[in-house]
């Protein structure tokens, strides 16, 4: 028995090491699958809406934006508890399925599509993009500046990990209700101290006549002492979004990601079974 213990320990250590090694990949694939499913559900809801529904939703969102005269987004949003009641006016706007999703963002240059949620609670920022309440809703229009926040460097999901690769002139797209809003990157602030409130205020403020969206995240990895801000201004959308896919194509991609997850888990379980069977057979001998 004592002779067999080293083999068992080696097997268990191998499985632990394998689990640690594949965890980021498996977890990110799961989050990708989940995000694709959420986006597909959102698109299905939008497809079922009538012209009157769209008109009412846009009207409500525009009315809410008119109540915001200036962005109030200067507190540290990362890890903040949600301060908004589920029944608040904010959470009722652009919430057709009552799941907190107001649309989704696509950034072809770094190949991501992520749901946009109401607020920046920790639960939201662990899996997707949060709209910072206090900034304008992501519906476009003159004298608007929407701020969207997400983590980067999480072991469980990529999220905004690669937005530091974006360059001036790159585009990202907001899918809100029946519209696609295109934004072209025109300003990148790679390293703003989280306590430099004046710089943050200037970077995220509303500019008269302009239509801005800023992508807001923490940096550097693991330290999170600074903020990375990528701002885009509204440009005409001409259907150029290269990564735009049909619902069916996206579901196929989700299924592929799902089966990759099953494959990795199945491999791990198979190795564990082999080790156990080997131990049992040796014990019988």
Order of alpha helices (4+ residues) and beta strands (2+ residues): alpha-alpha-alpha-beta-beta-alpha-beta-beta-beta-beta-alpha-beta-beta-alpha
